[in-house]
Each structure stands twice: as C-alpha cells, then as structure tokens.
Amino acid sequence: MHLDAMQLILWFRKAMKRARTAVWGPVMSILTSKTSSRGQLPRDQAMPVAGSPTARTETDDNLWTGRLVVFLRVMAMLSLAVGLYHWAQLTGFIGGEDDAFENQTVAWQAATVYFAVIELVAAVGLWLATPWGAVVWLTTVVSMAVVELMFPMIYGGNLVIVGLETAMLTAYLGLAWMAARERPP
C-alpha cells in the first residue's frame, strides 16, 4: 500500500478527530448540560439553602478577600517598581560612574541581583493572587528587613525601610486573617 504525504496527513487528521470525539465527547456533554447529573432542577433555577455560603448577599460575601486581593495588587505594583529599580542599578540606567555595578562591593552586587530577580517574581505572583506569590513576597520583605538590620554595610541600614516592611507585613497578616475568617472550614 502506497500513501503519499497528503493522504497520510488527511488520514492522521481524521484519526485525531475521531480520538478527540471519543475521549472528549462524553466529557463535553456533561460540562455543557444545564441540568445536574441526577436529572434534577436545572442549575440556573436551583435555590440556595438558607445556611449555605451561596445564600449570603454578594456585597458582604467576600469583603475581606476583596480587600486582600486589592492589597496584593498594590504590593505587586510596588514590587514591580522595586524590582525594576534594582534592574536599573544593575544595568547602569541610574547612577553615575562611581555608582556603577562593577564598582560596588560583592555583597552589594549579590543583594542587588537577588532583589532584582525575586521582586519581579513576587510581583507576578502577587498580581495573580497566588499562594506562592505571597510566600515569595514575604521572603522579599523579610530578606530586605534582615539585610537592612543585620548587614547595614550593604544598603546603609535604613530603619525607615525596616518600618515600612514591617507595616506591609502586618497589613498583609491582618487582611489574610480577616479573609480566612470569612470562609467557614
């Protein structure tokens, strides 16, 4: 049996379509049906139970969760700005000849590279409001506070930065606590 390339491509496409239909056909019919699997009321017409979380009004349902997401987005923008600032220091966009990356100490260079990368990763995770984003952001906050307090020769030991980092950490923990209280276990 001799098949040319075009016939082989057409045969492969038909085979893939049959396989997709065989595998995903039943799944898609379940997902697109408007009734539940037991043939009860359509989902659009189902009434929420009085004590269920869906029975709460929309205005107060996730008030603290919404505030937490707004806070995370603001922190994402701040982390993006700080990360870009560190990249500007790295690439020489800011500072003169004396402030060039090559002229700094190895400790300053290592800390700047670390914060340039981790701040941008934290910004993405915070904007998406993912758990890993909050963990990476908390790592950056604690890292910056430790660098400022324990190693003042790197960035100068600015206590205002430590205070701001502590305030942001406290605000996050308070909002996360209140958002967690909204959802029953």
CORWO-V816973 format. One record per backbone hydrogen bond with DSSP energy under -0.5 kcal/mol. NH is the residue of the N-H (numbers start at 1). CO is the residue of the C=O. If there is no record, write none. Layout:
BEGIN
nh: [NH,NH]
co: [CO,CO]
END
This chain:
BEGIN
nh: [3,8,9,10,11,12,13,14,15,16,17,18,19,20,21,22,23,24,25,27,28,29,30,31,32,33,36,39,43,45,46,46,52,55,56,61,63,66,67,68,69,70,71,72,73,74,75,76,77,78,79,80,81,82,83,84,85,86,87,88,89,90,91,92,93,94,100,103,104,109,110,111,112,113,114,115,116,117,118,119,120,121,122,123,124,125,126,127,128,129,130,134,135,136,137,138,139,140,141,142,143,144,145,146,147,148,149,150,151,151,154,155,156,159,162,163,164,165,166,167,168,169,170,171,172,173,174,175,176,177,178,179,180,181,182,183,184]
co: [1,4,5,6,7,8,9,10,11,12,13,14,15,16,17,18,19,20,21,23,24,25,26,27,28,29,41,36,34,42,42,43,49,52,53,57,60,62,63,64,65,66,67,68,69,70,71,72,73,74,75,76,77,78,79,80,81,82,83,84,85,86,87,88,88,88,97,100,101,105,106,107,108,109,110,111,112,113,114,115,116,117,118,119,120,121,122,123,124,126,125,130,131,132,133,134,135,136,137,138,139,140,141,142,143,144,145,146,146,147,151,151,152,157,158,159,160,161,162,163,164,165,166,167,168,169,170,171,172,173,174,175,176,177,178,179,182]
END
